[in-house]
Amino acid sequence: MSKPIRVLQIIGLACGGGVEAVIMNYYRHIDKNKIQFDFVVHKGAVKSFVDEAKSMGAKVYEVTPYTENIFKFTCEIYRIIKKERYQIVHSNMNSLSAFPLFAAYIAGVEVRILHNHTTDNKAEGLRTWVKRLLRPFAKIFANQYWACSNLAAEWMYGKKAIANNKVTIINNAIDLEQFKFNEQVRIRLRKELGLENCFVVGHVGRFMQQKNHCFLIDVFNKLVQQKQDARLLLIGDGPLKNEIEERVKKLELTEKVVFLGVRTDVASLYNVMDVFVLPSLYEGLGMVVVEAQVNGLPVLVSEAVPNEAKVNCNINFCNLNKPPAYWRNSIIQISKKERFKSSMIVDNNNFDIRYESKNIEKIYLKLNYFIAEE
């Protein structure tokens, strides 16, 4: 039997976020006799991520974080590529992919995939301008253009590239069975978390400006004025966590907001919630929105979330210009909807990892065939 094709996945910061979750979902389900992933991550990556990747046969290279030294970060990736002779490099760092793809370019890598998972918002200031500055360089050093949605594709590559079929959409697929509602798990976890008789609003996201936690806290503050049994469940970690904790303390909501940090049982925790809310400033897709819908939850998201994230009729879009009280009223209104518990939760197979993993296998195999032909 021939050896599997080894694809070097550039992740960068691996902290339990959405991008690495997407790639790991695919890695768990691809045929590893055909395709094998290896990973480049920052030093200090989440141990559970590193351990699981290695358990499935991956090599995991921990490099200097680009935030510490972007030149060292790039050089270390170049050395890895040259030493291991990778011919497919798949970068998932959006605009920052300019650096690892430059390393791949000068190392002579045949297939250089730029996979965009995001868009932007001017509210992020300098971060947004850096992303826009690096965007054309990321495209220059890539020769395969991928994105998680049409919105993410348009932001990175432009409408013309999409019209000319130069962009491949890779859906953020999940294991649908894993995320379906489970009454027994709901009862057990609500008891463990002390939320048995509470109205639970849930959110999953890294504590960064994009996820708009400050606004979410203001919305929840309005909600508890009408529903004293309301609780807010926050799953994730990130640089703004301390700031959000201080805001919660200032508003005297400490007893009503539960910070759970990074969890490996997010699929189970959706069962605890009564409503899921994501008021993001921007999203490439919003994988957690898909997960929450598959669980059957009523979902309220900002209009910055692409319409492609809608997989059933239990999702509601709301304008961020509306005040917190308006969002509060929307939460109360959608909470009256019956939770989906049937097997017909998702309208199509685009987010089913069983189907999508086969599609990505075919793409990698086709790319490798062209390398072999040269």
N, C-alpha and C positions, 0 to 999 in steps of 0.2 A: 504493500500500500504506500502511495506517495505521501509525503509530509504535508500537513495542512499549511495553507497560506497564512503567514503571520502578518497581522495588521497592527501597526503602532498607533495606539489611540493617545492623543495628547489631551489630557484633562486639565492639567494645571492644579488649581485649587480644588481639592477633593474634601468637602466638609459636610457631606450628606445632602447636597443640593440636587436640583432637578436635572442638570446636565449629566452628572455621573450616574444618576438613577436611570436615565434613558439608555445610556450606553450599556449599563449593567443588565438592564432588562433584555436587550438584544444578546448580550454575551451569554446569559443564562440559557437562552433558547436556540442559538445557532448550533449547527452541527459542527462540533469541534474537531471532527475528523477531516473537515473541509477547511474551516476557518478558525484561526486562533488569534485572540487579542492579546497584546501586551500594552502596558500603560506607562505614561509619563505623568507623574503627579508632583506637587510641591512636597518638600520635606515636612514631616509632621501631618501627613494625610490621615484621615479618620481610619483607625486600625481595622474596624469591621470591613471597610471597603477593601483595604490592602489584603487582609486575610482571605476574604471570599474570592477575590481575583486570583490569588496564588493557588487557592484550593482547586480552581478549575483549570490550572495549567498555565496561567499567565505569568510573565515576567513583569515586575513592577519596579520602575526606576524612579527613585525620589531625587529630585533636583532642587537646586537653589530657587526659591520663589522669585518670580519676576519682579515682585514688589521690593525685594531686597537688592537685586542686581540683574537688570534685564539682559546685560551682555553675557554674564556668567550663565544665566538661564538658557540663553540661545546657544552658547558654545557647548554646554553640557549635552543638550539635545543633539547637536551636530555630531558629537563624539559617539553618542549612543547609536545613532543611525549608521555611521560609518563602520563602527565595530561590528554591529549585528547585521549589517547589509540589508536593511529594510527597503522594500520596493513599493510599499503602500504605507503612506503616513496620513492619518485621518485626524485633523485638528478640530477640536470642539471649543476653542477659546474665542469664537466670534471675531471681532476686529483684532484682538490681540494675537490671533493666529498668524498675523504678519511675521512674527518673530520665529516660531517653530517652523513655519512653512518656508521662510527664508533659509533656515538651517537645512531643511529637506532639499530645497532647490540647489544650494551650493554643494550638497552631498550627492547630487545626481539621482535623487529618488524619482522613479518613473511616474508614480501616481501620487498626487498631492491634493488631498481632499480638504476643502474649506467647508465646514458644517456650521451654519449660522443658526443660533438658538434664540435670538433676541432682536429687539428694536431699540428705541431710545426715547427719552423725554427731556425737554430743555430744562425741566426742574432740577435735573441732576448737575447742571452747571458744567464745571470743568470735565467731569467724567464723560459727559455727552460729547464735548468737543474733541476729547482724546479719541473716543470711539470713531467719530467721523473722520478725524485726521488719519487714523490707521486703516480705515476701511478700504481705500483703493490699493494700499500695499498688500493687504491680505489677499485681495483678488489677483494681483499681479503674480504672486508666487504660487498660487493654486492653479491646477488645471482640471479640477472637478469641483463643481458648485452644488452644494447641498443646503437644504434649509428644512426647518420643522414645520413651516406653514407658508402660505403664499405671502402673508404680511411680512414675515421674517425674510423671505426671498426677495421681495420688492425692496425692503430697506437696504439689504446688503448688495444686491446685484442689479436692481433696477427693473422696470417693466419690460424693457426691450429684451433683456436676457431671458425673462420668463416667456415672452411671446415667441422667442426663437428656440424654445425648448432646451435651453442651456442649463437649466436648474432642475435638480432632482429633489422632490419632496420626500423626506423620510419622516413618517408619522411617529409621534411619541407614543408608541404602543406599550400596553401593559398586559399583565395576566388578569383577564377579566374575572375569572373565578375567585382569585385572591381578594378582590376588592368588593365582592358582593356582600350585601347586608347580612349580618348574623345576629339574631336576637339574643342568643346565649352569651356571645362575646360582649354585646352591649350591656347586658345586666351585670356581668362579672366586672368589666372595666369601670363602669360607672360607680360600682360599689367600692372598688379599689381606690378610685380617685376622689371619693366623697362627693359624687355628683348625682346621687340617686334620684333626688327630687328637684333637679335643676333644669332650666332651659339653657342648653349648651350651644353657644356659637363657636364654631371652629375655624381655625386658620392654620395653614401649613406654608412656611416660607422663611427664607433666610432674613435675618434682621439687617436690612439694607434699605436705602432710600426707595429703591424700585418698588418694594412691597408695600410701602405707604402705611407702616404700622401706626404712625402718629395719628393719621386720619381714622384708622380703625379703632384706636383707643377712644377718640372723641365720639365716634358713632356708638361704641359700647357704653360710654358714659351717659349718653342720651337714653340708651336702651334700658339701663338699670333704673332710671327714673320712673319708667312705666312697668318694668318687670323686675321686681326685687329678687326673684329666683334666678335671674340670668347670670350665667358664668361664661367667661371667655377662655377658650383653650388655645394656647399658642404653642405650636410645634416648630422647632428650629433653633438656630443659633446665628451669631453674626456680630459684626462690629458695632451695631447700634443697639444691641440688647440692653446694655446698662442704661442708655438714654431712655429707652422705652420703659424699663423698670422704674426709673425715677419719675417718669410722667404718670405711671400708674399709681405710684405712692403719693404724688402731689394731688391727684384727683381722688384720693382715699378709696381706691379700688383694689387694694392689695388682696383683700379676702375674696375677691370675685374674679380675679385674673389668674389663671394657672399657666406657669411657664414650664413646659415639659422638656425643653432642649432638643437635641438631636435624638431621634428614636429610630429603632430598626423595625418597630411594629406599627408604622403609620397606617397600613392597610386595616389593622384592627381598630385603631383609634378613630377612624371615620365613623365607626358604629356608635361611638359615644355621643357624637354631635347630633344636634337637631337642625341646624342650618350651617352651611359653609359660606364664608365671605372672603373675597379676594379683591381689595380695592387698589390693585397695582397701577402704577404710573405707566407701565408698558409691559408687554409680554411678547415673546416670540410665539408661544402657544399657551402655556400654562398647564403643565401636565397634571398638577394637583386638581385642577378644575375637572379634567376628565375623570380622574380617580374618584372624586367626590360624587360626580354624577353616576358613575358605575355603582357606587355604594347605594344610590337611590336618594341621596340628600337633595333638598331644595338648595339651590346655589345662587348666590348674589355676587356678581363680579362687576368691575368697572368696564366701561366701553373700550378701554385700551386692550382688553383681552380679545384676540381674534375670534371671529364668528366660527372659524373651523374647530374651536374648542367645544362647540355645542354638539353634544352627542345624543341628547334627548330634550324633551320639552320642559324639563324641570330646572332650567337655567334662566336667570334673569340678569339683564345688563342695565347698569345704572351710570349716569353721568357723574364724573368727579366734581363737576361744578355745583352739583346739588349739595345742600348743607347736610351736616351729620343727622339732623332731625329727619330729613327726607329719607336717608339711608336707613335710619332706625325704623321708620314706618314701613319701609320696604321689607325689612327683615321680619317684622311682625306679620305682614301680609303673606309673605311666601311661606312662613312657618305653618300656615293653615293648610298648605297643600299636603296631600297624603304622600308619605315616603314610598318611593318605588321599591317593590319587593319581588316583582316578577322577574323572569329570565329575559324579558324583552327590554332590557335597560338601554342597550346601545343600538342605534339605528343602522349601523353598517360595520364592516370588518376592519375599517381603517385603523382602529386602535387595538385590535386583537393581536397580541404578540405571536400567537401561533401562526398567523398568516404573514404578518409583516416581517418576522425573522426569516422566513423563506425568501421573501423579496430581496432583503438586503444581502442574503447569501448569494443570490443570483447576480446581484450587482458586483459584489467583490470578485466572484468567479469570472465574470465577464471582463472586468478590469485586468485581472491577472492573466487572462487568455491573451489580451492585447500585448501585455508585457512579454509573454513567452514568444509571441509571433515576431517581435522586433529583433 
